[in-house]
Amino acid sequence: MEIVNTAFRLFAENGYNDVQMKDIADACDISKSLLQHYFPKKIVLLSTMLNELMVSTFIYGNEKMTTLSPEQRTMIQMSFLLRMLDENPTIEHFIRDVFESPELTTEIVLVILDWLEAIGVSGETAVIRYALNFAVSGGMAVFFKRKLLRASVEGISQNIDQAFYLLLGEDTQQINQIYLSTAKYNTDHYYHEFIACIHQHSAIELRNEIKF
């Protein structure tokens, strides 16, 4: 975990492509060969971080939103995740690097897919995966260009949710009603609970990257 935390800070500060395995080894005060004993390739290290981060973000929904429908839970989670990225440039930098890799984008989709199936989002796995890949990939592309496009974070989150559930065959009016029912959770109180939960459960030290 010392290696993972050190590499995460380097990736977040300098960008994935500009950090070499030797840089990580030097920062950890170990040899490159020892680093590669644990993580043979840089992308394996990034994949480990990604899985840890994604899983820790879902713990809040699993613990605090169990009485809500799967649709409500996904919409609230998306809203919180995008707000977190918007308010924390370092973690946004890290996630932007992830989405530049088709392999890692696929991994994000698979982690989210596991969570969606676990909370009971209905539909065939192949259909959910297609809808998720379309909505998340397209939505995040817009998110990273939000200032240029003058798009609000709230609007992007809503569009991602709508695209996902429309592809699953939901009615537009019903999707909008569900979205409106989540409005009371999009407050500082619940968002701060979400961030506190990430800090508590993530094995990666995020105090410098994700702030209240």
C-alpha positions in Angstrom: 0.0 0.0 0.0 3.0 2.3 0.5 3.8 1.8 -3.2 0.2 2.3 -4.3 -0.1 5.5 -2.2 3.2 6.9 -3.5 2.3 6.1 -7.1 -1.1 7.6 -6.7 0.3 10.9 -5.6 2.8 10.9 -8.5 0.1 10.0 -11.1 -2.3 12.6 -9.7 0.3 15.4 -9.6 2.2 14.7 -12.8 0.0 12.6 -15.0 0.1 8.9 -15.7 2.1 9.2 -18.9 4.8 11.4 -17.3 5.6 9.0 -14.4 7.9 6.1 -15.0 8.4 3.0 -13.0 11.8 4.2 -11.9 10.2 7.4 -10.6 7.9 5.4 -8.4 10.7 3.1 -7.2 12.9 6.1 -6.3 10.0 7.8 -4.4 9.5 4.6 -2.4 13.2 4.2 -1.8 13.2 0.7 -3.3 14.7 -0.9 -6.4 12.8 -1.0 -9.7 13.1 -4.8 -9.7 11.4 -5.0 -6.3 8.6 -2.7 -7.5 8.1 -4.9 -10.5 7.9 -7.9 -8.3 4.6 -6.5 -6.9 3.5 -4.6 -10.0 5.0 -6.0 -13.2 3.7 -3.1 -15.3 2.6 0.5 -14.6 -0.9 -0.2 -15.8 -1.3 -3.0 -13.2 -0.5 -0.4 -10.5 -3.0 2.0 -12.0 -5.6 -0.8 -12.2 -5.1 -1.6 -8.5 -5.7 2.1 -7.6 -8.7 2.3 -9.8 -10.4 -0.7 -8.3 -9.7 0.5 -4.8 -11.1 4.0 -5.5 -14.2 2.7 -7.3 -15.1 0.2 -4.6 -14.7 2.7 -1.8 -17.0 5.2 -3.5 -19.8 2.6 -3.5 -19.6 1.8 0.2 -21.7 4.9 1.0 -24.5 3.8 -1.2 -24.4 0.3 0.2 -24.5 1.5 3.8 -26.6 4.7 3.8 -29.0 4.3 0.9 -30.3 0.8 1.3 -33.9 2.0 1.5 -33.8 3.7 -1.8 -34.5 2.2 -5.2 -31.6 1.1 -7.4 -32.4 4.0 -9.8 -32.3 6.6 -7.0 -29.0 5.2 -5.7 -27.3 5.3 -9.0 -28.4 8.9 -9.6 -27.2 10.1 -6.2 -23.9 8.3 -6.6 -23.3 9.8 -10.0 -24.1 13.3 -8.7 -21.7 12.9 -5.8 -18.9 11.4 -8.0 -19.0 14.3 -10.5 -19.2 16.9 -7.7 -16.1 15.3 -6.1 -14.2 15.5 -9.3 -15.3 19.0 -10.0 -14.2 20.3 -6.5 -10.9 18.3 -6.5 -8.7 19.1 -9.5 -6.0 16.6 -8.5 -8.4 13.6 -8.5 -10.0 14.8 -11.7 -6.5 14.9 -13.3 -6.1 11.3 -12.2 -9.5 10.1 -13.5 -9.0 12.0 -16.8 -5.8 9.9 -17.4 -7.8 6.7 -16.7 -10.5 7.6 -19.3 -7.8 8.1 -21.9 -7.1 4.4 -21.8 -9.7 2.2 -23.4 -8.5 -0.7 -21.3 -9.0 1.2 -18.0 -12.3 2.7 -19.2 -13.5 -0.9 -19.7 -12.3 -1.8 -16.2 -14.3 1.1 -14.7 -17.4 -0.1 -16.6 -16.9 -3.6 -15.2 -16.6 -2.4 -11.6 -19.7 -0.2 -11.9 -21.5 -3.1 -13.6 -20.8 -5.4 -10.7 -22.2 -2.8 -8.3 -25.3 -2.2 -10.4 -26.1 -5.9 -10.5 -25.5 -6.2 -6.8 -28.0 -3.4 -5.9 -30.6 -4.9 -8.3 -30.6 -2.8 -11.4 -32.8 -4.9 -13.8 -31.8 -6.0 -17.3 -29.6 -8.4 -19.1 -25.9 -8.0 -18.3 -24.9 -7.3 -21.9 -27.6 -4.6 -22.2 -26.6 -3.0 -18.9 -23.0 -3.0 -19.9 -23.7 -1.4 -23.3 -25.9 1.3 -21.8 -23.3 1.9 -19.1 -20.4 2.2 -21.5 -22.3 4.6 -23.7 -23.6 6.8 -20.9 -20.4 7.0 -18.9 -17.9 7.3 -21.7 -19.9 10.0 -23.5 -20.8 11.7 -20.3 -17.3 11.9 -18.9 -16.0 13.2 -22.3 -18.5 16.1 -21.8 -17.6 16.5 -18.2 -13.9 17.0 -18.9 -14.8 19.7 -21.4 -17.5 21.3 -19.2 -15.9 24.7 -19.0 -15.5 25.0 -22.7 -19.1 23.8 -23.3 -20.4 25.8 -20.4 -22.2 22.7 -19.1 -23.2 22.4 -15.5 -22.0 19.4 -13.4 -25.6 18.8 -12.4 -26.8 18.8 -16.0 -24.1 16.4 -17.0 -25.0 14.0 -14.2 -28.6 14.1 -15.1 -27.8 13.4 -18.8 -25.6 10.4 -17.9 -28.5 9.0 -15.8 -31.1 9.6 -18.5 -28.9 8.1 -21.3 -28.3 5.0 -19.2 -31.9 4.3 -18.2 -33.3 5.2 -21.6 -31.1 2.5 -23.2 -32.5 0.1 -20.6 -36.0 0.9 -21.9 -37.2 3.2 -19.1 -39.8 5.9 -19.9 -38.4 9.5 -20.0 -41.1 10.9 -17.7 -40.5 8.1 -15.2 -36.7 8.8 -15.3 -37.3 12.5 -14.7 -39.6 11.8 -11.7 -37.0 9.5 -10.1 -34.3 12.1 -10.7 -36.5 14.8 -9.0 -37.0 12.4 -6.0 -33.2 12.4 -5.4 -33.0 16.2 -5.2 -33.2 16.3 -1.4 -30.0 14.2 -1.2 -28.0 16.6 -3.3 -27.0 18.7 -0.4 -23.7 19.5 1.4 -24.8 17.3 4.3 -25.1 14.1 2.3 -22.2 14.9 0.1 -19.9 15.4 3.1 -21.1 12.1 4.5 -20.1 10.5 1.1 -16.6 12.1 1.2 -16.1 11.1 4.9 -17.1 7.5 3.9 -14.5 7.4 1.1 -11.8 8.7 3.5 -12.8 6.1 6.1 -12.9 3.0 3.8 -10.3 3.7 1.1 -6.9 2.0 1.6 -5.4 4.9 -0.5 -4.6 8.0 1.5 -6.7 10.7 -0.1 -6.5 13.6 2.4 -4.5 15.7 0.0 -6.5 14.9 -3.1 -10.1 14.9 -1.9 -11.1 17.7 0.5 -14.3 18.5 2.3 
